[in-house]
Amino acid sequence: MNDILKRAEELKPEIIAWRRHIHENPEVSAVLPETSAYVMTELKKMGYEPTECGGGVTAVLEGDPNGKVFLLRADMDALRGQEQSGLPFQSENGCMHACGHDMHTAM
């Protein structure tokens, strides 16, 4: 377990940066061109081959074809509303991630 915790700590700054970028640039509805492009860019950096899918993004991590299959899902959309958090990465476009989708996507 210590190896997992160590790796999580190593990834922490990068995950925080992803979350803050997504938080600062929210998009509403199922049309998320900037968010999807950002997620696809980051997945490509990790060696995945993401594809756009219905306003979202999919990527496959392949392993044993006879092994278990699992799916991870993260909502990426935001809500309409003016953020008033005062944070340095506060959104300024009349939309905000008030529901945690920025965190889901970053993770």
DSSP file with accessible surface (Angstrom, degrees, kcal/mol):
  #  RESIDUE AA STRUCTURE BP1 BP2  ACC     N-H-->O    O-->H-N    N-H-->O    O-->H-N    TCO  KAPPA ALPHA  PHI   PSI    X-CA   Y-CA   Z-CA
    1    1 A M     >        0   0  182      0, 0.0     4,-2.1     0, 0.0     3,-0.3   0.000 360.0 360.0 360.0 -31.4    0.0    0.0    0.0
    2    2 A N  H  >  +     0   0  132      1,-0.2     4,-2.5     2,-0.2     5,-0.2   0.845 360.0  56.1 -61.5 -33.2    2.8    2.4    0.7
    3    3 A D  H  > S+     0   0  135      2,-0.2     4,-2.3     1,-0.2    -1,-0.2   0.887 107.3  49.1 -64.7 -38.5    3.8    2.3   -3.0
    4    4 A I  H  > S+     0   0  116     -3,-0.3     4,-2.4     2,-0.2    -2,-0.2   0.932 112.6  46.8 -66.0 -46.1    0.3    3.4   -4.0
    5    5 A L  H  X S+     0   0  102     -4,-2.1     4,-2.4     2,-0.2    -2,-0.2   0.923 111.9  51.5 -62.6 -41.5    0.3    6.3   -1.5
    6    6 A K  H  X S+     0   0  134     -4,-2.5     4,-1.9     1,-0.2    -2,-0.2   0.931 111.1  47.2 -61.4 -45.5    3.7    7.3   -2.7
    7    7 A R  H  X S+     0   0  132     -4,-2.3     4,-1.9     1,-0.2    -1,-0.2   0.898 110.3  53.0 -64.6 -39.6    2.6    7.4   -6.3
    8    8 A A  H  X S+     0   0   50     -4,-2.4     4,-1.3     1,-0.2    -1,-0.2   0.918 108.5  50.0 -61.7 -42.0   -0.5    9.3   -5.4
    9    9 A E  H  < S+     0   0  110     -4,-2.4    -1,-0.2     1,-0.2    -2,-0.2   0.876 108.9  52.5 -63.9 -37.5    1.6   11.9   -3.6
   10   10 A E  H  < S+     0   0  103     -4,-1.9     4,-0.3     1,-0.2    -1,-0.2   0.869 112.7  44.7 -65.5 -35.5    3.8   12.2   -6.7
   11   11 A L  H  X S+     0   0   47     -4,-1.9     4,-2.5     1,-0.2     3,-0.4   0.658  88.8  92.5 -81.5 -17.3    0.8   12.8   -8.9
   12   12 A K  H  X S+     0   0  110     -4,-1.3     4,-2.6     1,-0.2     5,-0.2   0.879  83.4  48.5 -50.3 -50.5   -0.9   15.3   -6.5
   13   13 A P  H  > S+     0   0   88      0, 0.0     4,-2.2     0, 0.0    -1,-0.2   0.907 113.5  48.0 -60.8 -38.4    0.6   18.5   -8.1
   14   14 A E  H  > S+     0   0   93     -3,-0.4     4,-2.5    -4,-0.3    -2,-0.2   0.922 111.8  48.7 -67.9 -42.5   -0.4   17.5  -11.6
   15   15 A I  H  X S+     0   0   51     -4,-2.5     4,-2.6     1,-0.2     5,-0.2   0.909 110.8  51.3 -64.3 -40.4   -3.9   16.5  -10.6
   16   16 A I  H  X S+     0   0   65     -4,-2.6     4,-2.6    -5,-0.3    -1,-0.2   0.928 109.7  50.0 -61.7 -43.3   -4.3   19.9   -8.8
   17   17 A A  H  X S+     0   0   52     -4,-2.2     4,-2.3    -5,-0.2    -2,-0.2   0.918 111.4  48.6 -62.4 -42.6   -3.1   21.7  -11.9
   18   18 A W  H  X S+     0   0   32     -4,-2.5     4,-2.5     2,-0.2     5,-0.2   0.944 112.2  48.6 -61.0 -47.9   -5.6   19.8  -14.1
   19   19 A R  H  X S+     0   0   74     -4,-2.6     4,-2.9     1,-0.2    -2,-0.2   0.921 111.6  48.7 -60.4 -43.7   -8.4   20.5  -11.7
   20   20 A R  H  X S+     0   0  120     -4,-2.6     4,-2.3     2,-0.2    -1,-0.2   0.904 111.0  50.5 -67.0 -38.1   -7.6   24.2  -11.5
   21   21 A H  H  X S+     0   0   73     -4,-2.3     4,-1.0    -5,-0.2    -2,-0.2   0.946 114.3  43.6 -63.0 -47.6   -7.4   24.5  -15.3
   22   22 A I  H >< S+     0   0    5     -4,-2.5     3,-0.5     1,-0.2    -2,-0.2   0.908 113.5  52.3 -64.4 -40.0  -10.8   22.8  -15.7
   23   23 A H  H 3< S+     0   0   10     -4,-2.9    74,-0.4    -5,-0.2    -1,-0.2   0.899 109.8  48.5 -62.6 -40.4  -12.3   24.8  -12.9
   24   24 A E  H 3< S+     0   0   90     -4,-2.3    68,-0.5     1,-0.2    -1,-0.2   0.681 116.1  43.9 -75.4 -16.9  -11.1   28.1  -14.4
   25   25 A N  S << S+     0   0   68     -4,-1.0    -1,-0.2    -3,-0.5    -2,-0.1  -0.435  79.3 173.0-127.3  58.0  -12.5   27.2  -17.9
   26   26 A P        -     0   0    1      0, 0.0     2,-0.3     0, 0.0    51,-0.1  -0.329  13.0-163.4 -72.7 151.2  -16.0   25.7  -17.3
   27   27 A E        -     0   0   32     49,-0.4    51,-2.4     2,-0.1     2,-0.3  -0.985  11.2-137.4-132.1 144.7  -18.4   24.9  -20.2
   28   28 A V  B     +a   78   0A  32     -2,-0.3     3,-0.5    49,-0.2    51,-0.1  -0.717  58.8   8.9-103.6 150.5  -22.1   24.2  -19.9
   29   29 A S  S    S-     0   0   69     49,-0.6    49,-0.1    -2,-0.3    -2,-0.1  -0.302 105.5 -53.5  85.0-163.2  -24.2   21.5  -21.5
   30   30 A A  S    S+     0   0   67     -2,-0.1     2,-0.8    47,-0.1    -1,-0.2   0.401 113.4  89.2 -94.4   2.7  -23.1   18.5  -23.5
   31   31 A V        +     0   0  105     -3,-0.5    -3,-0.1     1,-0.1    -1,-0.1  -0.873  45.9 154.6-103.8 104.2  -21.0   20.7  -25.9
   32   32 A L     >  +     0   0   13     -2,-0.8     4,-3.1    23,-0.3     5,-0.3  -0.470   0.7 155.6-129.6  60.6  -17.6   20.9  -24.2
   33   33 A P  H  > S+     0   0   71      0, 0.0     4,-2.1     0, 0.0     5,-0.1   0.893  77.4  41.4 -62.5 -42.0  -15.1   21.5  -27.0
   34   34 A E  H  > S+     0   0  133      2,-0.2     4,-2.4     1,-0.2     5,-0.2   0.917 117.8  46.6 -72.3 -42.3  -12.4   23.2  -24.9
   35   35 A T  H  > S+     0   0    5      2,-0.2     4,-2.7     1,-0.2     5,-0.2   0.938 114.0  48.0 -64.7 -45.8  -12.7   20.8  -22.0
   36   36 A S  H  X S+     0   0    3     -4,-3.1     4,-2.8     1,-0.2     5,-0.2   0.917 111.8  50.1 -60.8 -43.2  -12.7   17.7  -24.3
   37   37 A A  H  X S+     0   0   48     -4,-2.1     4,-2.5    -5,-0.3    -1,-0.2   0.913 111.5  48.8 -62.7 -41.6   -9.7   19.1  -26.2
   38   38 A Y  H  X S+     0   0   43     -4,-2.4     4,-2.3     2,-0.2    -2,-0.2   0.941 112.8  46.8 -63.2 -47.0   -7.8   19.6  -22.9
   39   39 A V  H  X S+     0   0   24     -4,-2.7     4,-2.6     1,-0.2     5,-0.2   0.922 112.5  50.4 -62.7 -42.6   -8.7   16.1  -21.6
   40   40 A M  H  X S+     0   0   22     -4,-2.8     4,-2.5    -5,-0.2    -1,-0.2   0.921 109.6  51.0 -63.1 -41.3   -7.6   14.6  -24.9
   41   41 A T  H  X S+     0   0   70     -4,-2.5     4,-1.9     1,-0.2    -1,-0.2   0.930 112.2  46.2 -60.7 -45.6   -4.3   16.4  -24.9
   42   42 A E  H  X S+     0   0   21     -4,-2.3     4,-1.0     1,-0.2    -1,-0.2   0.896 111.9  50.8 -67.2 -38.3   -3.5   15.3  -21.3
   43   43 A L  H ><>S+     0   0   37     -4,-2.6     5,-2.3     1,-0.2     3,-0.5   0.897 108.3  52.8 -65.6 -38.4   -4.5   11.7  -22.1
   44   44 A K  H ><5S+     0   0  128     -4,-2.5     3,-1.8     1,-0.2    -1,-0.2   0.892 103.4  57.4 -63.2 -39.0   -2.3   11.7  -25.2
   45   45 A K  H 3<5S+     0   0  146     -4,-1.9    -1,-0.2     1,-0.3    -2,-0.2   0.796 105.0  52.7 -60.1 -28.1    0.6   12.9  -23.0
   46   46 A M  T <<5S-     0   0   94     -4,-1.0    -1,-0.3    -3,-0.5    -2,-0.2   0.444 126.4-101.7 -86.4  -3.7    0.0    9.8  -20.9
   47   47 A G  T < 5S+     0   0   63     -3,-1.8    -3,-0.2     1,-0.3    -2,-0.1   0.512  78.6 131.2  97.8   5.1    0.2    7.5  -24.0
   48   48 A Y      < -     0   0   78     -5,-2.3    -1,-0.3    -6,-0.1    13,-0.1  -0.447  55.5-135.1 -85.4 165.4   -3.5    6.9  -24.5
   49   49 A E        -     0   0  174     11,-0.3    11,-0.2    -2,-0.1    -5,-0.1  -0.735  32.3-171.1-118.3  78.7   -5.3    7.3  -27.8
   50   50 A P        -     0   0   10      0, 0.0     2,-0.3     0, 0.0     9,-0.2  -0.297   5.1-162.8 -72.4 154.8   -8.5    9.2  -26.8
   51   51 A T  E     -B   58   0B  78      7,-2.4     7,-2.7     2,-0.0     2,-0.2  -0.971  24.8-108.0-132.6 152.3  -11.4    9.7  -29.1
   52   52 A E  E     -B   57   0B 139     -2,-0.3     2,-0.3     5,-0.2     5,-0.3  -0.553  36.7-178.2 -76.6 145.6  -14.3   12.2  -29.0
   53   53 A C  E >   -B   56   0B  73      3,-2.1     3,-1.8    -2,-0.2    -2,-0.0  -0.835  61.8 -34.4-151.5 102.7  -17.6   10.5  -28.2
   54   54 A G  T 3  S-     0   0   86     -2,-0.3     3,-0.1     1,-0.3    -2,-0.0   0.855 125.4 -40.8  56.2  41.8  -20.9   12.4  -28.0
   55   55 A G  T 3  S+     0   0   28      1,-0.3   -23,-0.3   -24,-0.1    -1,-0.3   0.417 132.0  75.1  86.6  -2.2  -19.4   15.6  -26.6
   56   56 A G  E <  S-B   53   0B  18     -3,-1.8    -3,-2.1   -25,-0.1     2,-0.4  -0.401  78.6-104.4-123.0-159.4  -17.1   13.7  -24.3
   57   57 A V  E     -B   52   0B  34     -5,-0.3     2,-0.3    -2,-0.1    -5,-0.2  -0.989  21.5-168.1-136.2 141.2  -13.9   11.7  -24.5
   58   58 A T  E     +B   51   0B  62     -7,-2.7    -7,-2.4    -2,-0.4     2,-0.3  -0.951   7.0 176.0-126.2 151.0  -13.2    8.0  -24.3
   59   59 A A        -     0   0   43     -2,-0.3     2,-0.5    -9,-0.2    -2,-0.0  -0.978  19.0-139.3-149.5 147.3   -9.9    6.2  -23.9
   60   60 A V        -     0   0  101     -2,-0.3     2,-0.6   -11,-0.2   -11,-0.3  -0.925   5.7-162.9-115.1 131.0   -9.1    2.5  -23.6
   61   61 A L        -     0   0  122     -2,-0.5     2,-0.3   -13,-0.1   -13,-0.0  -0.962  25.3-151.6-106.2 111.7   -6.5    1.0  -21.3
   62   62 A E        +     0   0  168     -2,-0.6     2,-0.2     1,-0.0    -2,-0.0  -0.646  29.9 142.1 -93.6 145.5   -5.9   -2.5  -22.6
   63   63 A G        -     0   0   63     -2,-0.3    -1,-0.0     1,-0.1     0, 0.0  -0.536  61.1  -7.2-144.8-143.7   -4.8   -5.5  -20.6
   64   64 A D    >   -     0   0  109     -2,-0.2     3,-2.1     1,-0.2    -1,-0.1  -0.422  57.2-146.0 -63.4 118.0   -5.6   -9.2  -20.5
   65   65 A P  T 3  S+     0   0  122      0, 0.0    -1,-0.2     0, 0.0     4,-0.0   0.730 101.3  47.6 -63.4 -16.4   -8.5   -9.7  -23.0
   66   66 A N  T 3  S+     0   0  148      2,-0.0     3,-0.1     3,-0.0    -2,-0.1   0.373  99.4  93.6-100.7   2.3   -9.8  -12.4  -20.7
   67   67 A G  S <  S-     0   0   34     -3,-2.1     2,-0.0     1,-0.2    -4,-0.0  -0.089  88.1 -62.5 -84.7-172.1   -9.5  -10.3  -17.6
   68   68 A K        -     0   0  206      1,-0.0     2,-0.4    -2,-0.0    -1,-0.2  -0.331  45.5-143.6 -71.7 154.8  -12.0   -8.1  -15.8
   69   69 A V        +     0   0  139     -3,-0.1     2,-0.3    -2,-0.0    -1,-0.0  -0.947  21.3 173.2-120.3 137.5  -13.4   -5.1  -17.5
   70   70 A F        -     0   0  154     -2,-0.4     2,-0.4     2,-0.0     0, 0.0  -0.976  17.8-145.9-142.2 160.1  -14.2   -1.8  -15.7
   71   71 A L        -     0   0  153     -2,-0.3     2,-0.4     2,-0.0    -2,-0.0  -0.979   3.3-159.3-127.3 134.4  -15.4    1.6  -16.7
   72   72 A L        -     0   0  145     -2,-0.4     2,-0.4     2,-0.0    -2,-0.0  -0.953  14.3-172.1-110.4 137.0  -14.5    5.0  -15.2
   73   73 A R        -     0   0  192     -2,-0.4     2,-0.4     2,-0.0    -2,-0.0  -0.989   8.3-179.9-131.3 138.2  -16.8    7.9  -15.9
   74   74 A A        -     0   0   44     -2,-0.4     2,-0.2    31,-0.0    27,-0.1  -0.972  23.4-135.7-139.0 122.0  -16.4   11.6  -15.1
   75   75 A D        -     0   0   49     -2,-0.4    30,-0.4     1,-0.1    29,-0.1  -0.510  19.1-175.4 -68.2 144.0  -18.9   14.3  -15.9
   76   76 A M        +     0   0   18     -2,-0.2   -49,-0.4    28,-0.1    -1,-0.1   0.484  43.3 105.7-119.9  -8.6  -17.1   17.4  -17.3
   77   77 A D        -     0   0   49    -51,-0.1   -49,-0.2     1,-0.1    24,-0.2  -0.297  52.1-148.2 -80.2 162.8  -19.9   20.0  -17.6
   78   78 A A  B     -a   28   0A   3    -51,-2.4   -49,-0.6   -49,-0.1     2,-0.3  -0.560  15.3-109.1-116.4-178.1  -20.5   23.0  -15.4
   79   79 A L  E     -C   96   0C  84     17,-2.7    17,-2.8    -2,-0.2     2,-0.3  -0.816  32.4-104.6-112.3 153.4  -23.5   25.0  -14.2
   80   80 A R  E    S+C   95   0C 189     -2,-0.3    15,-0.3    15,-0.2     2,-0.2  -0.593  72.1  98.3 -74.7 136.9  -24.6   28.5  -15.2
   81   81 A G  S    S-     0   0   26     13,-2.8     2,-0.6    -2,-0.3    12,-0.1  -0.627  73.7 -93.3 153.0 148.9  -23.8   31.0  -12.4
   82   82 A Q        -     0   0   93     -2,-0.2     2,-0.2    12,-0.1    14,-0.1  -0.757  39.2-134.5 -87.0 118.6  -21.2   33.6  -11.5
   83   83 A E        +     0   0   12     -2,-0.6     3,-0.1    12,-0.3    11,-0.1  -0.503  23.7 179.4 -71.2 138.7  -18.5   32.2   -9.2
   84   84 A Q        +     0   0  174     -2,-0.2    -1,-0.1     1,-0.1    -2,-0.0  -0.098  43.0 116.1-131.1  36.7  -17.6   34.4   -6.2
   85   85 A S        -     0   0   59      2,-0.1    -1,-0.1     1,-0.1    -2,-0.0   0.762  66.9-139.7 -78.2 -27.1  -15.0   32.3   -4.5
   86   86 A G        +     0   0   65      1,-0.2    -1,-0.1    -3,-0.1    -2,-0.0   0.545  49.3 149.3  76.9   6.1  -12.2   34.8   -5.0
   87   87 A L    >   -     0   0   75      1,-0.1     3,-1.9     2,-0.1    -1,-0.2  -0.373  61.0-117.2 -69.9 151.6   -9.8   32.0   -5.8
   88   88 A P  T 3  S+     0   0  120      0, 0.0    -1,-0.1     0, 0.0    -2,-0.0   0.752 117.9  46.1 -61.6 -21.3   -6.9   32.7   -8.2
   89   89 A F  T 3  S+     0   0   16      2,-0.0    -2,-0.1   -64,-0.0   -64,-0.0   0.054  83.2 144.6-108.9  26.2   -8.4   30.1  -10.6
   90   90 A Q    <   -     0   0   27     -3,-1.9     2,-0.1     1,-0.1   -66,-0.1  -0.318  54.2-112.1 -63.0 142.7  -12.0   31.3  -10.3
   91   91 A S        -     0   0    0    -68,-0.2    -8,-0.2     1,-0.1   -66,-0.1  -0.479  28.4-174.0 -75.4 150.7  -14.1   31.1  -13.5
   92   92 A E        +     0   0  138    -68,-0.5    -1,-0.1    -2,-0.1     4,-0.1   0.212  61.8  85.2-128.1  11.9  -15.0   34.4  -15.1
   93   93 A N  S    S-     0   0   89      2,-0.4     3,-0.1   -69,-0.1   -11,-0.1   0.197 106.3 -96.8-107.2  17.3  -17.3   33.3  -17.9
   94   94 A G  S    S+     0   0   28      1,-0.3   -13,-2.8   -11,-0.1     2,-0.3   0.583  99.5  89.3  81.4   7.8  -20.7   33.1  -16.1
   95   95 A C  E     -C   80   0C  13    -15,-0.3    -2,-0.4   -69,-0.1   -12,-0.3  -0.919  53.8-176.0-129.3 158.1  -20.4   29.3  -15.6
   96   96 A M  E     -C   79   0C  48    -17,-2.8   -17,-2.7    -2,-0.3     2,-1.4  -0.998  35.9-120.2-156.3 153.6  -18.8   27.4  -12.7
   97   97 A H        +     0   0    8    -74,-0.4     3,-0.2    -2,-0.3   -19,-0.1  -0.710  51.0 147.6 -91.5  83.4  -17.9   24.0  -11.5
   98   98 A A        +     0   0   65     -2,-1.4    -1,-0.2     1,-0.2   -20,-0.1   0.451  65.5  55.9 -94.7  -2.2  -20.0   24.1   -8.3
   99   99 A C  S    S-     0   0   55     -3,-0.2    -1,-0.2   -20,-0.0    -2,-0.1   0.308 112.8-103.1-117.9   5.2  -20.7   20.4   -8.4
  100  100 A G  S  > S+     0   0   14     -3,-0.2     4,-2.4     3,-0.0     3,-0.2   0.501  79.8 127.5  91.5   2.3  -17.3   18.8   -8.4
  101  101 A H  H  > S+     0   0   28      1,-0.2     4,-2.5     2,-0.2     5,-0.2   0.830  72.8  58.5 -64.8 -29.3  -17.1   17.8  -12.1
  102  102 A D  H  > S+     0   0    2      2,-0.2     4,-2.1     1,-0.2    -1,-0.2   0.915 108.7  45.5 -63.3 -38.8  -13.8   19.6  -12.4
  103  103 A M  H  > S+     0   0   95     -3,-0.2     4,-2.3     2,-0.2    -2,-0.2   0.920 111.4  51.9 -69.1 -43.4  -12.5   17.3   -9.7
  104  104 A H  H  < S+     0   0   82     -4,-2.4    -2,-0.2     1,-0.2    -1,-0.2   0.928 112.2  46.1 -58.4 -45.6  -14.0   14.2  -11.3
  105  105 A T  H  < S+     0   0   25     -4,-2.5    -1,-0.2   -30,-0.4    -2,-0.2   0.909 111.0  51.5 -66.8 -42.4  -12.4   15.0  -14.6
  106  106 A A  H  <        0   0    6     -4,-2.1    -1,-0.2     1,-0.2    -2,-0.2   0.901 360.0 360.0 -62.1 -40.1   -9.0   15.7  -13.1
  107  107 A M     <        0   0  147     -4,-2.3    -1,-0.2    -5,-0.1    -2,-0.2   0.868 360.0 360.0 -72.0 360.0   -9.0   12.4  -11.2
